[in-house]
Amino acid sequence: MKRGFGVLSVVLAAVVGIAVVWVGNHFGFWWVTMLVGLAIGLFLGKVRAALVAATLAGVGGWGLDLLWQSFHADIGGAASVVAGIMGFGTSKGFIVILLTLALALLLSLAGCWVGTALRRTGLELRRYGSSHANPHAVATEAASPQANAIVPTEATPVQASEG
């Protein structure tokens, strides 16, 4: 039962992520891909599930947008020109398409990595409390002026020789 819920949450996160990334890319907001990866990393419980959902959302959203644009514009011709400028030759436009999808993959996985790290850090803070998770909390208390003050209890050697 729990495994089925995990698969369902991955599929739901991927489908919603694809839709959000597609809409963002369609209007020129390419950085939404990283935000979607961040949200997936924050809200999905397992790291592997978050990575799968972020991969599907990023590559699926960008791939869907490229497919949409291919019906309305000649992106193959534009990709061939860019491939020629990059030195691959004008017949290798598919390399530019693959590099575009690789960029989508990297953006979504980078966002997912940050989201997973933030989620895990938050779990550690809740588990151990803020004073144990913050290494500076103990150092701040030990570095107070009262802790380092030398309080003489008897006459110091300098005072004893003067009198």
BAKOLKE-215381 format. One record per residue (C-alpha): residue number from 1; residue in one letter; y, x, z. Coordinates in Angstrom, 1 decimal. Each point is the difference from the previous one (the first is absolute). Example, Ala and Ser with C-alpha at 12.3 -4.5 7.8 and 13.67 -1.06 7.14 Angstrom:
% residues 2
+-----+------+--------+--------+--------+
!  nr ! rest !  north !   east !     up !
+-----+------+--------+--------+--------+
!   1 !    A !   -4.5 !   12.3 !    7.8 !
!   2 !    S !    3.4 !    1.4 !   -0.7 !
+-----+------+--------+--------+--------+
//
This chain:
% residues 163
+-----+------+--------+--------+--------+
!  nr ! rest !  north !   east !     up !
+-----+------+--------+--------+--------+
!   1 !    M !    0.0 !    0.0 !    0.0 !
!   2 !    K !    2.4 !    2.7 !    0.9 !
!   3 !    R !   -0.8 !    2.0 !   -3.1 !
!   4 !    G !    0.8 !   -3.0 !   -2.2 !
!   5 !    F !    3.3 !   -0.4 !    1.7 !
!   6 !    G !    0.8 !    3.7 !   -0.7 !
!   7 !    V !   -0.8 !   -0.4 !   -3.7 !
!   8 !    L !    2.1 !   -3.2 !   -0.2 !
!   9 !    S !    3.0 !    1.8 !    1.7 !
!  10 !    V !   -0.3 !    2.9 !   -2.5 !
!  11 !    V !   -0.1 !   -2.4 !   -3.0 !
!  12 !    L !    2.9 !   -2.1 !    1.4 !
!  13 !    A !    2.1 !    3.1 !    0.7 !
!  14 !    A !   -0.8 !    1.4 !   -3.5 !
!  15 !    V !    0.9 !   -3.3 !   -1.7 !
!  16 !    V !    3.2 !   -0.5 !    1.9 !
!  17 !    G !    0.9 !    3.7 !   -0.5 !
!  18 !    I !   -0.6 !   -0.2 !   -3.7 !
!  19 !    A !    2.3 !   -3.0 !   -0.3 !
!  20 !    V !    2.7 !    1.6 !    2.1 !
!  21 !    V !   -0.2 !    3.4 !   -1.9 !
!  22 !    W !    0.0 !   -1.8 !   -3.4 !
!  23 !    V !    3.1 !   -2.0 !    0.9 !
!  24 !    G !    1.7 !    3.1 !    1.4 !
!  25 !    N !   -0.8 !    2.1 !   -3.1 !
!  26 !    H !    1.0 !   -2.8 !   -2.3 !
!  27 !    F !    3.5 !    0.1 !    1.4 !
!  28 !    G !    0.2 !    3.8 !    0.2 !
!  29 !    F !   -0.8 !    0.4 !    3.7 !
!  30 !    W !   -2.7 !    2.7 !   -0.4 !
!  31 !    W !    0.2 !    1.0 !    3.7 !
!  32 !    V !   -1.4 !   -3.4 !    1.1 !
!  33 !    T !   -3.4 !    1.6 !   -0.7 !
!  34 !    M !    0.4 !    2.3 !    2.9 !
!  35 !    L !    1.2 !   -2.8 !    2.3 !
!  36 !    V !   -3.0 !   -2.1 !   -1.0 !
!  37 !    G !   -2.3 !    3.0 !    0.9 !
!  38 !    L !    1.9 !    0.4 !    3.3 !
!  39 !    A !   -0.6 !   -3.7 !    0.8 !
!  40 !    I !   -3.6 !    0.2 !   -0.9 !
!  41 !    G !   -0.5 !    3.1 !    2.2 !
!  42 !    L !    1.7 !   -1.7 !    2.9 !
!  43 !    F !   -1.8 !   -3.3 !   -0.1 !
!  44 !    L !   -3.6 !    0.8 !   -1.1 !
!  45 !    G !   -2.2 !    1.2 !    2.9 !
!  46 !    K !   -2.3 !    2.5 !   -1.7 !
!  47 !    V !    1.4 !    3.0 !   -1.8 !
!  48 !    R !   -2.5 !   -0.1 !   -2.8 !
!  49 !    A !    0.7 !   -3.7 !   -0.6 !
!  50 !    A !    3.8 !    0.7 !   -0.1 !
!  51 !    L !   -0.5 !    2.8 !   -2.5 !
!  52 !    V !   -2.0 !   -2.2 !   -2.3 !
!  53 !    A !    2.5 !   -2.9 !    0.2 !
!  54 !    A !    2.9 !    2.3 !   -0.5 !
!  55 !    T !   -1.7 !    1.6 !   -3.0 !
!  56 !    L !   -0.7 !   -3.4 !   -1.6 !
!  57 !    A !    3.5 !   -1.2 !    0.8 !
!  58 !    G !    1.8 !    3.0 !   -1.4 !
!  59 !    V !   -2.0 !    0.6 !   -3.2 !
!  60 !    G !   -0.6 !   -3.7 !   -0.6 !
!  61 !    G !    3.7 !   -0.9 !    0.4 !
!  62 !    W !    1.2 !    2.8 !   -2.3 !
!  63 !    G !   -2.9 !   -0.7 !   -2.5 !
!  64 !    L !    0.8 !   -3.7 !   -0.1 !
!  65 !    D !    3.7 !    0.8 !   -0.6 !
!  66 !    L !   -1.0 !    2.5 !   -2.8 !
!  67 !    L !   -2.2 !   -2.7 !   -1.5 !
!  68 !    W !    2.8 !   -2.6 !    0.2 !
!  69 !    Q !    2.4 !    2.4 !   -1.7 !
!  70 !    S !   -2.5 !    0.8 !   -2.7 !
!  71 !    F !    0.2 !   -3.6 !   -1.2 !
!  72 !    H !    3.8 !    0.1 !   -0.3 !
!  73 !    A !    0.7 !    3.6 !   -1.0 !
!  74 !    D !   -1.6 !    3.0 !   -1.6 !
!  75 !    I !   -0.8 !    2.1 !    3.1 !
!  76 !    G !   -2.7 !    1.8 !   -2.0 !
!  77 !    G !    2.6 !    1.4 !   -2.3 !
!  78 !    A !    2.3 !    0.9 !    2.9 !
!  79 !    A !   -2.9 !    1.7 !    1.7 !
!  80 !    S !   -0.8 !    2.0 !   -3.1 !
!  81 !    V !    3.6 !    1.2 !   -0.3 !
!  82 !    V !   -0.1 !    1.0 !    3.7 !
!  83 !    A !   -3.3 !    1.8 !   -0.5 !
!  84 !    G !    1.4 !    1.9 !   -2.9 !
!  85 !    I !    3.0 !    1.1 !    2.1 !
!  86 !    M !   -2.4 !    1.1 !    2.8 !
!  87 !    G !   -1.9 !    2.1 !   -2.5 !
!  88 !    F !   -3.2 !   -2.0 !   -0.2 !
!  89 !    G !    0.6 !   -1.2 !   -3.6 !
!  90 !    T !    1.1 !   -3.3 !   -1.3 !
!  91 !    S !   -3.5 !   -1.3 !   -0.3 !
!  92 !    K !   -0.7 !    0.3 !    3.8 !
!  93 !    G !    2.2 !   -2.9 !    1.3 !
!  94 !    F !   -2.9 !   -1.1 !    2.2 !
!  95 !    I !    0.6 !    3.1 !    2.2 !
!  96 !    V !    3.4 !   -1.3 !    0.9 !
!  97 !    I !   -1.5 !   -3.4 !    0.9 !
!  98 !    L !   -2.6 !    1.7 !    2.2 !
!  99 !    L !    2.7 !    2.2 !    1.7 !
! 100 !    T !    2.0 !   -3.2 !    0.6 !
! 101 !    L !   -3.0 !   -1.6 !    1.7 !
! 102 !    A !   -0.6 !    3.3 !    2.0 !
! 103 !    L !    3.6 !   -0.2 !    1.2 !
! 104 !    A !   -0.7 !   -3.6 !    1.2 !
! 105 !    L !   -3.1 !    1.2 !    1.8 !
! 106 !    L !    1.8 !    2.8 !    1.7 !
! 107 !    L !    2.9 !   -2.3 !    1.1 !
! 108 !    S !   -2.2 !   -2.6 !    1.4 !
! 109 !    L !   -2.3 !    2.5 !    1.8 !
! 110 !    A !    3.0 !    1.9 !    1.5 !
! 111 !    G !    1.3 !   -3.3 !    1.4 !
! 112 !    C !   -3.4 !   -0.9 !    1.3 !
! 113 !    W !   -0.3 !    3.4 !    1.7 !
! 114 !    V !    3.3 !   -0.5 !    1.8 !
! 115 !    G !   -0.9 !   -3.5 !    1.0 !
! 116 !    T !   -3.4 !    1.0 !    1.3 !
! 117 !    A !    1.6 !    2.9 !    2.0 !
! 118 !    L !    2.6 !   -2.3 !    1.4 !
! 119 !    R !   -2.6 !   -2.6 !    1.0 !
! 120 !    R !   -2.2 !    2.6 !    1.6 !
! 121 !    T !    3.0 !    1.5 !    1.9 !
! 122 !    G !    0.9 !   -3.5 !    1.3 !
! 123 !    L !   -3.6 !   -0.5 !    1.2 !
! 124 !    E !    0.1 !    3.3 !    1.9 !
! 125 !    L !    3.3 !   -1.0 !    1.6 !
! 126 !    R !   -1.4 !   -3.3 !    1.1 !
! 127 !    R !   -3.2 !    1.6 !    1.2 !
! 128 !    Y !    1.4 !    2.8 !    2.1 !
! 129 !    G !    3.5 !   -1.2 !    0.7 !
! 130 !    S !    3.2 !    1.6 !   -1.1 !
! 131 !    S !    0.1 !    2.8 !    2.6 !
! 132 !    H !   -3.4 !    1.4 !   -1.0 !
! 133 !    A !    0.7 !   -0.3 !   -3.7 !
! 134 !    N !    3.5 !    1.7 !    0.3 !
! 135 !    P !   -0.5 !    3.7 !    0.7 !
! 136 !    H !    3.8 !    0.3 !    0.8 !
! 137 !    A !   -0.1 !   -2.5 !    2.8 !
! 138 !    V !   -1.8 !    2.5 !    2.4 !
! 139 !    A !    2.1 !    2.9 !   -1.2 !
! 140 !    T !    3.2 !   -1.8 !    0.6 !
! 141 !    E !   -0.9 !   -0.8 !    3.6 !
! 142 !    A !   -1.0 !    3.7 !    0.7 !
! 143 !    A !    3.1 !    1.3 !   -1.6 !
! 144 !    S !    2.4 !   -1.8 !    2.4 !
! 145 !    P !    2.5 !    2.2 !    1.9 !
! 146 !    Q !   -1.4 !   -1.1 !    3.4 !
! 147 !    A !   -3.5 !    1.2 !   -1.0 !
! 148 !    N !    1.2 !    3.5 !   -0.9 !
! 149 !    A !    2.6 !    0.5 !    2.8 !
! 150 !    I !   -0.7 !    2.8 !    2.5 !
! 151 !    V !    0.7 !   -1.1 !    3.5 !
! 152 !    P !    0.2 !    2.9 !    2.5 !
! 153 !    T !   -1.8 !   -0.6 !    3.2 !
! 154 !    E !    0.9 !    3.2 !    1.7 !
! 155 !    A !    2.7 !    2.6 !   -0.5 !
! 156 !    T !   -0.3 !    1.8 !   -3.3 !
! 157 !    P !   -0.1 !    3.8 !    0.0 !
! 158 !    V !    3.5 !    0.2 !   -1.4 !
! 159 !    Q !    1.3 !   -2.1 !    2.9 !
! 160 !    A !   -1.9 !    1.9 !    2.6 !
! 161 !    S !    1.4 !    3.4 !   -1.1 !
! 162 !    E !    3.6 !   -1.3 !    0.1 !
! 163 !    G !    0.0 !   -1.2 !    3.6 !
+-----+------+--------+--------+--------+
//
